[in-house]
Amino acid sequence: MVFGANFENRFICIVNKILLTLKHDMDTTNEQYDKVVDNCRKVFLSKTADYGTSWRVYRTISVADQIYIKARRIRTIQDKKQQLIADSIQGEFEGILNYAIIGLIQLELDETASEQLSVPEVREHYHRQIKIARDLMLQKNHDYGEAWREMSPESFVDLTLAKLLRIKQIIANNGQTNVSEGIDANFLDILNYAAFALILINESKPAQ
């Protein structure tokens, strides 16, 4: 079957519109991702200035438990449809993101590293881990077409809890895996789930 020039022109226009839409969506996602991460970074560095790097004493299982507590609270609020403590779900997701960063930094530093890190050192570590997570997000968005935008808030919590169970199992196996990703990959996924949840929370807020 031979198509006329008009059909081919229309087809090319449709393809170009789709490509432009995808590019616009990705540009929007990148801006939103950077914004929520920047908010988390500011909180993290402010607390570092106030408290130092007391979190350096955490072992991996302790970091996982801190994330677990926050994820379980969000899930309980989602199930019961009410909360008695003022701390927001948004704040809990920001905490999850920052604890995932802590977990990644702890894995990066060896046992000889100082427990006391300066704010500039922490900022550098934070930036490096975010870059890794952001690159991973871009790669997965390319392959999955931003399917996360169609997910429910409950799913981000459930996926986070599942990743935590994987981390705990890997720890129980002395850090060994046969075919699965390591602890760092699970922390990276948890970080990005939290970022996606924060983006969707911000999108759902009424315009000021």
GULOPA-828198 format. One line per 8 residues: number of its first residue (from 1); for each residue x, y, z of N, C-alpha, C, O, CB. Coordinates in steps of 0.001 Angstrom, whole numbers, always signed. Atoms other than C-alpha are relative to their C-alpha. Glycine has a CB too. Layout:
NUM	X:Y:Z:X:Y:Z:X:Y:Z:X:Y:Z:X:Y:Z | ...
END
This chain:
1	+848:-1195:+0:+0:+0:+0:+885:+1247:+0:+1818:+1352:+797:-960:+4:+1233 | -781:-1225:+110:+1373:+3406:-998:-777:+1136:+655:-1942:+1363:+330:+324:+330:-1488 | +638:-1123:-672:+600:+6373:+1244:+396:+1290:-692:+1511:+1431:-1194:+381:+42:+1494 | -274:-1273:+619:+341:+9870:-84:+884:+887:+860:+1142:+605:+2030:-1280:+701:-302 | -894:-925:-703:+2580:+12773:+852:-695:+632:+1201:-65:+869:+2232:+495:+1095:-954 | +735:-622:-1109:-161:+14302:+3030:-5:-895:+1230:+175:-429:+2355:-1440:+315:-421 | -4:+954:-1123:-371:+11157:+5153:+1366:-33:+670:+1470:-4:+1897:-385:-1417:-483 | -1353:+58:-554:+3399:+11005:+5556:+319:+1261:+791:+956:+1188:+1842:+1030:-192:-1118
9	-241:-1252:-709:+3524:+14660:+6567:-731:+21:+1347:-185:+449:+2364:-442:+1192:-863 | +766:+46:-1240:+768:+14158:+9132:+644:-952:+1004:+702:-663:+2199:-1443:-426:-282 | -650:+982:-867:+2546:+11084:+10503:+1245:+595:+645:+1480:+423:+1841:+366:-1265:-795 | -1215:-628:-528:+5806:+13013:+10868:-351:+1048:+1051:+338:+1163:+2065:+817:+642:-1139 | +432:-1019:-975:+3963:+15840:+12660:-416:-639:+1314:-87:-143:+2391:-1162:+829:-563 | +443:+694:-1219:+2372:+13393:+15091:+1198:-507:+790:+1257:-344:+2009:-939:-1174:-350 | -1204:+512:-664:+5730:+11759:+15852:+761:+1134:+677:+1210:+995:+1815:+913:-723:-1011 | -715:-1142:-568:+7350:+15159:+16394:-705:+542:+1233:-52:+941:+2197:+148:+1103:-1039
17	+759:-477:-1160:+4544:+16195:+18764:+195:-919:+1190:+333:-460:+2324:-1488:+111:-337 | -220:+965:-1070:+4970:+12998:+20761:+1383:+184:+613:+1540:+174:+1834:-162:-1431:-524 | -1367:-183:-484:+8720:+13534:+20996:+130:+1285:+813:+806:+1307:+1842:+981:+21:-1173 | -34:-1263:-731:+8240:+17145:+22080:-694:-119:+1348:-237:+447:+2341:-648:+1105:-822 | +721:+204:-1256:+5712:+16080:+24717:+850:-779:+988:+919:-432:+2167:-1321:-733:-250 | -866:+796:-872:+8082:+13440:+26088:+1147:+836:+538:+1503:+732:+1712:+546:-1217:-751 | -1105:-854:-444:+10917:+15965:+26204:-493:+990:+1043:+184:+1234:+2042:+631:+748:-1194 | +553:-955:-969:+8685:+18486:+27985:-249:-673:+1336:+54:-110:+2388:-1302:+618:-527
25	+275:+729:-1232:+7599:+15860:+30512:+1284:-288:+760:+1328:-146:+1982:-734:-1303:-302 | -1270:+297:-657:+11198:+14874:+31218:+623:+1258:+573:+1164:+1237:+1679:+965:-663:-975 | -531:-1266:-512:+12280:+18495:+31558:-737:+399:+1281:-121:+854:+2245:-126:+1119:-1069 | +789:-315:-1180:+9435:+19035:+34016:+395:-885:+1169:+561:-404:+2290:-1486:-151:-295 | -398:+937:-1046:+10380:+15922:+35973:+1361:+370:+575:+1552:+354:+1791:+31:-1429:-545 | -1335:-360:-475:+14014:+16983:+36153:-46:+1214:+925:+618:+1238:+1962:+925:+281:-1185 | +127:-1201:-831:+13056:+20400:+37530:-654:-333:+1337:-205:+128:+2386:-815:+1079:-734 | +694:+371:-1223:+10647:+18894:+40047:+896:-846:+904:+917:-659:+2120:-1286:-756:-329
33	-922:+864:-751:+13186:+16271:+41109:+1049:+850:+709:+1302:+683:+1902:+685:-1029:-941 | -1040:-859:-583:+15878:+18890:+41648:-560:+856:+1128:+127:+1105:+2119:+620:+900:-1078 | +602:-859:-1018:+13477:+21055:+43651:-225:-752:+1308:+126:-251:+2377:-1320:+568:-506 | +270:+737:-1242:+12394:+18355:+46126:+1298:-454:+651:+1414:-465:+1877:-905:-1215:-276 | -1297:+410:-549:+15959:+17118:+46508:+697:+1179:+671:+1311:+1028:+1727:+897:-585:-1110 | -628:-1184:-582:+17184:+20662:+47138:-608:+332:+1360:+113:+723:+2277:-141:+1198:-945 | +640:-230:-1296:+14626:+21072:+49934:+529:-980:+1042:+800:-598:+2181:-1528:-126:-122 | -522:+1009:-925:+15821:+17820:+51509:+1451:+287:+362:+1855:+122:+1513:-119:-1400:-610
41	-1411:-313:-237:+19456:+18846:+51131:+152:+1149:+1003:+1011:+1100:+1883:+697:+360:-1323 | -69:-1138:-917:+18850:+22151:+52915:-271:-430:+1441:+415:-4:+2370:-1001:+1082:-420 | +314:+504:-1342:+17254:+20366:+55865:+1164:-825:+529:+1564:-674:+1683:-1296:-847:-17 | -1088:+888:-405:+20040:+17794:+55967:+1228:+788:+439:+1814:+498:+1482:+368:-941:-1143 | -1185:-781:-315:+22840:+20352:+55936:-226:+909:+1202:+700:+1157:+1975:+414:+824:-1201 | +314:-814:-1181:+21081:+22572:+58480:+124:-837:+1262:+665:-375:+2266:-1421:+599:-105 | -112:+881:-1164:+20814:+19614:+60858:+1451:-401:+248:+1871:-579:+1392:-865:-1250:-193 | -1424:+300:-152:+24445:+18773:+60176:+705:+1136:+725:+1548:+899:+1592:+655:-245:-1372
49	-598:-1162:-666:+25401:+22310:+61210:-370:+32:+1480:+434:+455:+2311:-450:+1301:-683 | +458:-26:-1393:+23352:+21921:+64422:+533:-1172:+817:+983:-998:+1949:-1512:-2:+45 | -281:+1215:-767:+24111:+18328:+65415:+1303:-693:-367:+1708:-1648:+297:-1114:-958:-175 | -1163:+722:+477:+27241:+17388:+63512:-436:-1256:-731:-1578:-1354:-1180:+939:-346:+1159 | +326:+1246:+717:+27383:+13925:+61945:-158:-1151:+996:+504:-2184:+898:+1105:-340:-1050 | +280:+1048:-992:+26047:+11943:+64889:-528:-1271:-656:-393:-2363:-103:-1009:+504:+1033 | +517:+1166:+711:+24395:+9651:+62328:+1092:-950:-466:+801:-2058:-917:-808:+445:-1179 | -1102:+864:+421:+27842:+8262:+61546:+116:-1261:+870:+773:-2225:+477:+1311:+777:+42
57	-62:+1188:-853:+27387:+5820:+64440:-994:-1067:-467:-923:-2211:-18:-281:+379:+1464 | +1007:+963:+447:+24446:+4155:+62618:+619:-1105:-856:+1394:-848:-1777:-1099:+715:-786 | -291:+1105:+899:+24991:+721:+61194:-1117:-75:-1042:-2160:+561:-895:+137:-1348:+784 | +966:+57:+1098:+23138:-185:+58018:-1383:-429:+485:-2393:+111:+33:+489:-958:-1082 | +1287:+472:-495:+20417:-2047:+59908:-736:+1108:+739:-1964:+1172:+693:+189:-1209:+915 | +627:-1115:-724:+19795:+1054:+62057:-595:+1014:-969:-1685:+1538:-736:+1022:+689:+919 | +522:-912:+1029:+19391:+3255:+58980:-1276:-588:-607:-2270:+115:-789:+1068:+256:-1112 | +1186:+660:+558:+16971:+721:+57507:-1179:+88:+965:-2315:+301:+541:+306:-1471:-324
65	+1074:-64:-997:+14985:+709:+60762:-588:+1409:+105:-1795:+1566:+288:+522:-449:+1368 | +498:-1374:-37:+14742:+4503:+60790:-947:+262:-1177:-1991:+895:-1016:+1176:+1002:-24 | +864:-143:+1174:+13303:+4422:+57272:-1283:-804:+196:-2372:-365:-175:+736:-461:-1285 | +1162:+866:-246:+11008:+1568:+58304:-1033:+691:+885:-2233:+639:+617:+444:-1315:+651 | +910:-696:-918:+9547:+3597:+61158:-804:+1060:-741:-2014:+1175:-550:+785:+645:+1159 | +682:-1067:+733:+8734:+6493:+58844:-974:-566:-1030:-2086:-59:-1177:+1022:+905:-689 | +874:+602:+995:+7297:+4284:+56112:-1222:-642:+655:-2330:-544:+127:+767:-1036:-818 | +1119:+615:-698:+5149:+2372:+58607:-980:+1057:+499:-2191:+836:+484:+503:-848:+1168
73	+900:-1064:-460:+3786:+5647:+60012:-846:+512:-1172:-2052:+713:-1028:+811:+1168:+638 | +757:-462:+1164:+2810:+6829:+56531:-1081:-1022:-356:-2221:-654:-639:+943:+238:-1211 | +965:+1043:+365:+1125:+3494:+55827:-1157:-44:+1002:-2311:-221:+612:+697:-1378:-71 | +1048:+5:-1022:-772:+3606:+59133:-964:+1156:-209:-2179:+990:-96:+615:+73:+1401 | +855:-1171:+257:-2044:+7111:+58362:-862:-236:-1236:-2045:+106:-1250:+858:+1279:-184 | +756:+287:+1218:-3061:+5999:+54867:-1137:-975:+278:-2237:-822:-255:+924:-567:-1081 | +1017:+1014:-290:-4949:+3007:+56272:-1098:+527:+913:-2277:+244:+702:+644:-1216:+632 | +971:-477:-986:-6625:+4780:+59189:-676:+1309:-412:-1672:+1716:+187:+679:+183:+1336
81	+561:-1255:+508:-7318:+7992:+57253:+12:+1122:+1035:-793:+2050:+965:-1414:-230:-473 | -127:-1074:-979:-6269:+10095:+60217:+1372:-75:+655:+2031:-1115:+630:-1122:-83:+1067 | -1258:-29:-729:-3221:+11162:+62186:-168:+848:+1249:-919:+1823:+1252:+1145:+546:-885 | +111:-695:-1271:-2793:+12328:+65774:+1211:+885:+274:+1161:+1749:+1150:-173:-998:+1121 | -1212:-806:-141:+711:+13812:+65450:+101:+919:-1207:-210:+518:-2329:+1277:-901:+132 | +39:-1020:+1055:+1205:+16977:+63420:+996:-243:-1126:+793:+255:-2234:+257:+1348:+595 | -1023:+198:+1037:+4293:+15786:+61506:-648:-499:-1288:-1370:-1496:-1281:+1084:-1002:+480 | +677:+285:+1262:+3227:+15695:+57859:+579:-1210:-705:+1715:-1610:-451:+75:+1196:-910
89	-477:+1087:+847:+3477:+12814:+55406:+1131:+500:-894:+2088:-230:-1152:-1152:-577:-853 | -1081:-566:+802:+5581:+15116:+53239:+1307:+4:+780:+2358:-354:+248:-352:+1422:-447 | -1203:-17:-830:+8019:+15541:+56107:+586:-1390:+202:+1803:-1555:+282:-307:+618:+1342 | -475:+1375:-165:+8203:+11777:+56555:+717:-478:-1257:+1753:-1137:-1170:-1172:-939:+330 | -672:+386:+1247:+9043:+11243:+52876:+1348:+721:-128:+2317:+140:-616:-899:+320:-1225 | -1284:-713:+18:+11736:+13931:+53162:+999:-691:+925:+2182:-798:+605:-187:+1481:+421 | -868:+735:-912:+13116:+12039:+56149:+478:-1308:-602:+1640:-1680:-440:-719:-270:+1301 | -379:+1250:+654:+13084:+8778:+54197:+1095:+254:-1031:+2075:-487:-1106:-1224:-659:-668
97	-1013:-333:+1007:+15015:+10417:+51368:+1356:+263:+648:+2385:-224:+181:-437:+1225:-816 | -1262:-346:-646:+17620:+11797:+53739:+635:-1188:+720:+1861:-1301:+754:-219:+1129:+980 | -572:+1198:-606:+18018:+8531:+55636:+574:-931:-1059:+1568:-1613:-811:-1054:-733:+828 | -573:+789:+1091:+18546:+6776:+52301:+1373:+553:-388:+2294:-206:-689:-947:-2:-1226 | -1300:-631:+255:+21345:+9277:+51669:+1010:-417:+1068:+2154:-753:+759:-139:+1544:-35 | -883:+425:-1090:+22800:+8459:+55084:+471:-1434:-234:+1655:-1737:-92:-720:+114:+1366 | -370:+1386:+251:+22707:+4762:+54239:+1035:-126:-1100:+1968:-921:-988:-1219:-805:-358 | -938:+51:+1122:+24526:+5361:+50957:+1369:+555:+385:+2403:+2:+10:-558:+776:-1190
105	-1276:-578:-435:+27165:+7588:+52526:+732:-967:+917:+1947:-1136:+811:-225:+1349:+718 | -620:+947:-927:+27773:+5039:+55273:+620:-1180:-753:+1693:-1660:-387:-1036:-508:+1018 | -561:+1087:+802:+28288:+2319:+52687:+1252:+439:-747:+2163:-356:-981:-1037:-514:-988 | -1139:-528:+760:+30711:+4562:+50808:+1239:+163:+877:+2360:-73:+427:-365:+1343:-632 | -1126:-250:-903:+32867:+5383:+53851:+457:-1293:+657:-366:-2111:+1069:-383:+1033:+1073 | -483:+1210:-662:+35115:+2697:+55265:+117:+226:+1503:-123:+1328:+1996:+1358:-432:-584 | -11:-46:-1463:+35612:+1926:+58946:+1050:+959:+556:+966:+1376:+1711:+241:-1385:+552 | -1060:-897:-485:+38702:+4126:+59170:-380:+1473:-135:+314:+2342:+393:+1295:-263:-758
113	+407:-1388:+192:+36815:+7275:+58138:-460:+611:+1317:-1031:-74:+2165:-1116:+95:-1048 | +376:-697:-1221:+36232:+9866:+60837:-1515:+34:+168:-2260:+111:-809:+562:+1419:-5 | +1431:-133:-279:+32840:+9975:+62548:-451:+1454:-101:-1640:+1730:-259:-325:-553:+1391 | +328:-1419:+79:+32998:+13760:+62458:+384:+552:-1367:+1564:+655:-1703:+711:+786:+1117 | -226:-577:+1315:+32591:+15242:+58996:-447:+1456:+10:-1423:+1809:+672:-749:-800:-1094 | +363:-1407:+83:+32487:+18933:+58197:-1213:+163:-918:-1542:-733:-1695:+1194:+846:-511 | +1148:-271:+863:+29473:+20514:+56519:+395:-58:-1479:-335:-655:-2271:-603:+1374:+332 | -395:+113:+1411:+31401:+20945:+53225:+223:-1452:-430:-118:-1823:-1553:+1269:+805:-249
121	-204:+1413:+340:+32397:+17257:+53341:-1334:-710:-185:-1514:-1484:-1125:+826:-705:+1091 | +1323:+613:+101:+28801:+16210:+53971:-696:+449:-1274:-1330:-352:-1961:-857:+349:+1226 | +615:-520:+1217:+27611:+18471:+51166:+543:-736:-1226:-218:-1064:-2136:+252:+1517:-128 | -618:+698:+1128:+30060:+16780:+48782:-515:-1436:-104:-846:-1910:-1190:+1531:+5:+141 | +516:+1370:+5:+28967:+13288:+49821:-1460:-22:-448:-1860:-877:-1239:+140:-635:+1399 | +1427:-84:+335:+25302:+14274:+49538:-162:+210:-1509:-951:-474:-2160:-690:+1157:+792 | +87:-316:+1429:+25801:+15742:+46066:+362:-1223:-848:-290:-1491:-1857:+931:+1185:-349 | -433:+1165:+777:+27626:+12615:+44845:-1090:-1076:-26:-1366:-1659:-1074:+1305:-580:+585
129	+1034:+1036:-48:+24888:+10246:+46014:-1248:+427:-772:-1883:-399:-1428:-367:-319:+1454 | +1158:-496:+753:+22132:+12436:+44563:+253:-113:-1499:-656:-451:-2258:-311:+1465:+381 | -312:+117:+1430:+23906:+12483:+41208:-198:-1436:-475:-739:-1672:-1556:+1449:+458:-280 | +168:+1410:+358:+23983:+8676:+41196:-1485:-338:-89:-1927:-992:-1033:+705:-918:+1032 | +1437:+284:-29:+20294:+8508:+42133:-717:+677:-1164:-1608:+89:-1778:-611:+461:+1332 | +643:-746:+1095:+19320:+11150:+39576:+285:-667:-1344:-611:-792:-2178:+491:+1470:-22 | -340:+693:+1243:+21179:+9366:+36780:-820:-1287:-143:-1287:-1624:-1231:+1511:-321:-43 | +809:+1219:+16:+19386:+6150:+37742:-1453:+325:-343:-2090:-384:-1122:+79:-720:+1361
137	+1369:-431:+290:+16053:+7978:+37696:-184:+291:-1479:-1185:-113:-2070:-357:+1236:+821 | +96:-349:+1421:+16724:+9310:+34195:+4:-1256:-871:-747:-1349:-1842:+1160:+931:-407 | -82:+1237:+774:+17651:+5865:+32902:-1311:-784:+82:-1811:-1280:-928:+1167:-867:+498 | +1238:+761:-165:+14553:+4215:+34357:-1188:+738:-623:-2083:+108:-1189:-266:-266:+1490 | +1073:-761:+639:+12282:+7029:+33197:+20:-187:-1507:-1028:-243:-2150:+117:+1483:+345 | -130:+224:+1443:+13630:+6523:+29690:-630:-1326:-394:-1330:-1413:-1403:+1478:+31:-423 | +478:+1334:+344:+12774:+2826:+29752:-1473:-221:+360:-2197:-910:-358:+850:-1034:+692 | +1352:+262:-497:+9516:+2929:+31719:-999:+1118:-321:-2186:+999:-19:+45:-213:+1490
145	+920:-1053:+407:+8080:+6177:+30385:-728:+676:+1141:-1914:+988:+1028:-989:-552:-931 | +562:-698:-1161:+7484:+7777:+33774:-1283:-666:+513:-2255:+6:+858:-284:+1457:-358 | +1168:+741:-493:+5056:+5052:+34821:-319:+352:+1450:-1456:+187:+1894:+237:-1508:-127 | +215:-335:-1411:+5517:+6222:+38421:-1059:+1082:+184:-1675:+1171:+1246:+1305:+454:+631 | +1009:-1060:-118:+3232:+9183:+37700:-1418:-564:+96:-2331:+134:+535:+95:+947:-1192 | +1316:+638:-70:+308:+6739:+37463:-152:-838:+1270:-1195:-1453:+1491:-228:-876:-1232 | +48:+824:-1211:+1141:+5056:+40767:-713:+729:+1135:-785:+1958:+1154:+1418:-390:+437 | +676:-569:-1163:-769:+5582:+44002:+1023:+303:+1087:+2093:-305:+1110:-1091:-963:+532
153	-907:-285:-1125:+852:+7105:+47119:+275:-1241:+837:+1371:-1408:+1371:-586:+1096:+888 | -177:+1221:-784:+297:+3768:+48853:+1110:-888:-578:+1844:-1548:+158:-1316:-778:+59 | -993:+869:+637:+2500:+2012:+46306:+1428:+402:+352:+2285:-460:+550:-179:+23:-1507 | -1354:-444:-339:+5539:+4150:+47076:+396:-489:+1388:+1549:-855:+1617:+99:+1533:-70 | -273:+485:-1358:+5245:+3171:+50751:+231:-1505:-21:+1180:-1999:+588:-1166:+351:+958 | -138:+1455:+52:+4750:-517:+49980:+1313:-418:-658:+1977:-1343:-190:-1177:-614:-752 | -1262:+304:+669:+7696:-564:+47577:+1189:+284:+910:+2164:-467:+922:+125:+806:-1291 | -1068:-334:-945:+9864:+1148:+50196:+131:-1085:+1060:+1240:-1520:+1373:-269:+1364:+665
161	-31:+1051:-1018:+8899:-1426:+52824:+571:-1299:-578:+1315:-2007:+101:-1415:-244:+565 | -541:+1206:+641:+9667:-4241:+50361:+1516:+102:-157:+2234:-871:+74:-659:-223:-1376 | -1443:-194:+150:+13108:-2766:+49662:+713:-141:+1344:+1821:-672:+1410:+294:+1380:-612 | -591:+125:-1333:+13772:-2557:+53408:+110:-1461:+420:+1098:-1857:+1038:-829:+779:+1025 | -58:+1430:-300:+12939:-6246:+53798:+1139:-657:-770:+1808:-1555:-258:-1339:-682:-339 | -1121:+528:+777:+15414:-6981:+51022:+1333:+357:+645:+2234:-477:+741:-48:+532:-1434 | -1238:-434:-653:+18099:-4931:+52763:+265:-841:+1242:+1391:-1284:+1469:-75:+1497:+373 | -168:+789:-1230:+17496:-6781:+56035:+408:-1436:-319:+1211:-2028:+403:-1302:+5:+825
169	-366:+1362:+385:+17724:-10140:+54256:+1441:-61:-479:+2162:-1012:-178:-937:-518:-1090 | -1397:-32:+459:+20982:-9149:+52570:+939:+104:+1197:+1982:-549:+1229:+236:+1187:-975 | -819:-114:-1214:+22373:-8111:+55963:+71:-1342:+716:+1136:-1749:+1179:-569:+1082:+947 | +36:+1316:-645:+21264:-11461:+57415:+877:-1003:-739:+1391:-1953:-147:-1437:-519:+73 | -854:+876:+806:+23160:-13112:+54553:+1440:+500:-50:+2208:+130:-939:-555:-116:-1415 | -1364:-555:-85:+26320:-11207:+55561:+386:+787:-1246:+1543:+789:-1666:+1008:-1120:+222 | -271:-865:+1145:+25982:-8886:+52589:+127:-714:-1321:+417:-84:-2337:+1228:+752:+240 | -180:+763:+1229:+26076:-11677:+50029:-1324:-143:-755:-2378:-351:-153:+584:-1383:+313
177	+1159:+261:+859:+23670:-11966:+47088:+440:-903:-1153:+1607:-910:-1544:-619:+1338:-541 | -313:+879:+1126:+23473:-14502:+44279:-231:+705:-1329:+674:+801:-2158:-841:-1275:+68 | +328:-676:+1258:+21713:-12635:+41500:-617:+1375:+242:-839:+2123:-710:-956:-858:-826 | +706:-1233:-307:+20114:-9686:+43289:+947:+1185:+125:+2158:+1024:+283:-791:-161:+1275 | -770:-1216:-213:+21240:-6073:+43552:+399:+100:+1464:-192:-547:+2328:-804:+1243:-432 | -491:-143:-1357:+23143:-5010:+46640:-784:+1012:+816:-1789:+1557:+360:+1436:+388:-25 | +666:-927:-914:+22167:-2830:+49579:-57:+1399:-583:-1071:+2084:-454:+712:+27:+1347 | -34:-1355:+547:+23224:+356:+47808:-1087:+217:-1043:-1704:+1282:-1076:+1363:+285:-610
185	+1029:-122:+1034:+20865:-282:+44888:-1386:+153:+624:-2225:+892:+108:+27:-1223:-931 | +1287:-110:-682:+17957:-715:+47300:-176:+1365:+646:-1271:+1928:+616:-135:-1091:+1050 | +74:-1357:-566:+18768:+2544:+49095:-255:+1030:-1106:-1004:+1987:-906:+1310:+345:+761 | +219:-917:+1124:+18913:+4293:+45707:-1459:-20:-446:-2046:+1026:-719:+916:-366:-1179 | +1410:+96:+382:+15466:+2984:+44809:-897:+664:+1042:-1850:+1359:+689:-405:-1469:-185 | +783:-627:-1078:+14086:+4066:+48203:+76:+1518:-121:-933:+2209:+23:+512:-456:+1399 | -185:-1443:+169:+15541:+7541:+47648:-893:+522:-1126:-1571:+1537:-968:+1483:+327:-294 | +781:-474:+1142:+13871:+7844:+44255:-1503:-165:+214:-2284:+662:-257:+419:-739:-1254
193	+1417:+122:-338:+10536:+6508:+45507:-454:+1199:+826:-1527:+1754:+593:-264:-1311:+769 | +342:-1146:-848:+10565:+9247:+48146:-68:+1281:-826:-964:+2104:-637:+1028:+156:+1136 | +10:-1190:+867:+11438:+11879:+45538:-1259:+34:-859:-1880:+1087:-1005:+1253:+26:-901 | +1217:+56:+816:+8581:+10719:+43297:-1231:+339:+842:-2103:+1087:+400:-160:-1399:-638 | +1134:-281:-874:+6151:+10792:+46216:-81:+1487:+316:-1170:+2060:+329:+104:-812:+1296 | -27:-1427:-310:+7238:+14332:+47096:-437:+835:-1209:-1133:+1838:-1053:+1407:+420:+452 | +427:-708:+1212:+6777:+15465:+43488:-1519:-48:-123:-2154:+971:-393:+662:-615:-1260 | +1444:+149:+134:+3233:+14091:+43429:-749:+738:+1109:-1828:+1283:+877:-378:-1476:+11
201	+609:-768:-1101:+2446:+15614:+46834:-38:+1477:-361:-1052:+2147:-161:+784:-210:+1327 | -52:-1415:+377:+3571:+19013:+45562:-978:+317:-1129:-1575:+1394:-1153:+1420:+384:-420 | +926:-216:+1112:+1503:+18615:+42391:-1453:+29:+484:-2297:+698:-111:+180:-1096:-1060 | +1372:+87:-489:-1606:+17834:+44436:-397:+1178:+882:-1573:+1342:+1208:-186:-1281:+762 | +308:-1152:-840:-1324:+20994:+46551:-734:+1059:-802:-400:+1298:-1963:+1278:+585:+607 | +711:-1068:+721:-3771:+23762:+45633:+914:+1177:-277:+1789:+1490:+531:-1219:+470:+797 | -814:-1166:+358:-2234:+26747:+43886:-238:+1136:+986:-1366:+1386:+1413:-316:+466:-1439 | +93:-1117:-951:-1487:+29678:+46173:-498:+1259:-711:-643:+2307:-82:+1378:+270:+668
END
